[in-house]
Every structure is written in C-alpha cells, then in structure tokens.
Amino acid sequence: MFCPYCGNEIDKDSDVCLKCGKFLIKKNNENKSNDITKWQGIGIAGFVLSFFSLFVSLRILFNNIITDLDFSSTLVLIVYLFINLSIEFIMALSGFILSSISRMKKSDFWNLLGILISMISFCIMAIITLLIIVK
C-alpha cells in the first residue's frame, strides 16, 4: 500500500505515513457502516410494506368474503376486490422484494419477518381468490 499524499510505501494497518506525517483516511470502514445502515433501512421498509399488505388482505378477507356483504351486482364486487387485491399484491410483492434483497446483503430480523409476512399475505390473497371463484 502507498501513501496517497507522498507515494511512500506504507504498511496496510498504519494510520500515519512515516515520511510525510499525514493521517491516512480509512474509507473501507466508513463505507461498510453506511452500507449496513442502508441495507437495514431497506429491510425495515420491506417489513413495513409486508405488514400493510397483510393488514389490507385481512381487511378484505373479513369485510367482504366472510360477512357476505350484499353488492348490487357481481361486477361491482369483482371491481372492488380487484382494486383492493391489486393494492395488496403490489405492497406484498414490494415488501418481499425489498426484504429479499436486503437479506442477501445482510441477515437481519426485519428481513426475515418481512419475507414471512409477505408469504402469509400471498396465501391470504390465494384464499380470497378461491373464495371468490367458489362463490
């Protein structure tokens, strides 16, 4: 390794160049800590999106399917559920992708929880779709 100021050969673990006396900046440690913080934020964002998708899917399931709300026509019911399921699907998929990408970079509790909640949301969406088809 060489000093960026004078070009003198230095030890890779030294903090000061012995020839010019300047302090050496260790950029690797700063970048790693910023990188870890970034991936933790992405993992938490994935968890939040997954959580909201689970909330939306449970609301759709209990409000519209189990209670058998009477809609004036089947078309209104289908459009209403399609809009809600589309929003829920986008949130669940986004949460799953963010949590998975963050999981590849750094293992964290929020990443695993985001992936798990997204998978539960996808299962509830499948149940809602099957209930609509059976109905």
N, C-alpha and C positions, 0 to 999 in steps of 0.2 A: 504494500500500500504506500502511496506517495502523498505528501502534504499538498493540499490544493493551493497553498499560498506561495511556497518556495520550490516545491518539487522534490524536496528531500525525501529519501526513503525512510519510512517510519514503521513501527510495529502496529499491527491492526488493532490492538487493545489500548493504545496510548491516547490520551486526551489532549496532549500538548505536543507540538512539534519542537524537538530539541534544538533545531537550527535557528528557526525564526521566532520561536516562543509564542506563536499564536495558538489559541484553543481550537481544537477540531470539533466540528459540528457532527454529531451522530444523527443522521437523518433516518436511519432504519428504525430506531426505536420509536421516534415520533410518528412515523408513517404507520407502524404496526398498531400503535394505540388508537390513532384516528381511524384506521381500518376496522379494528374490532368494534369501536363505538358505532361506526356506520352500519356494520352488519347486525349489531344488536338492535339498532333502531329499525332496520328493515324487518327483523324477526318479530319485533313488537307490533309493527304496522300489519304484518301478516296475521298475527294473533287477533288484533282488533277487528280487521276485516272478516276474519273467520267467525269471530264471536257475533258480530252483527248479522252475518249471513245465517247463523244458527237461530238467532232471535227472529229474523224475518221468516224463516222456514217454519219454525214452531208456531208463530202467529198465524201463518197461512193454514197450517195443518189444523189447529184447534178452532180457529174462527170460521173457516169456510167448509171444511170437509166433515169434521166430526159433528158439528152442531147443525149441519144441513140447512144453511141459510137459503131462503127461497129467493132465487133470482128470477126476474121476469122472463128471461129466455136463456137457453143454453149458451148462446153466443156471448151474452154479457158475462156469464160465468167464465167461459173459456178465455175471453179477452182479459178479464180481471185477474185470473190466475196466471195467464201468460205473462202479463206485465210484472206481477209480483215475483213469479218464479225466475224471470229474466234478471231482475234486480238481484235476487238472492243468488242465482247462479254466477253472475259476474262478481259479486262480493266473495263468494266461496272460492271461486277459481283464482281470483286475485290474491286472496289470503293464502291459498295453498301454494301458489307460485312463489310469493314473497317468502313464505316460511321455508319452502324447499330450497330456494336459492340461498337464503341466509343459513340454512342448516348445512349446506355444502361448505360454506366458508368457516362457520364456527358453530359448534354444538351448544345449544342453549335451551333452557326450559321453555321459553316463549316459542321457539321454533317448533319444538315437538308438540306443544299444546295447540299451536296454530294449525299444524298438519292434522292432528287428531280431530279438532273441532270442524275443520273443513270436510273431512271424510264423513263425520256424522251428519253435516248439512247435506252432503250429496246423497246419503242414504235416506234422509227425510224427504228430499226432493223426489227420489225414486218412489217412495211410499205415496206421496201426494199424487204423482203421475199415475201410479197404478190405481189409486182410489178414484181418480177422475175417469180412467178408462172403464173400470168396473161399473161405475155409476152410470 
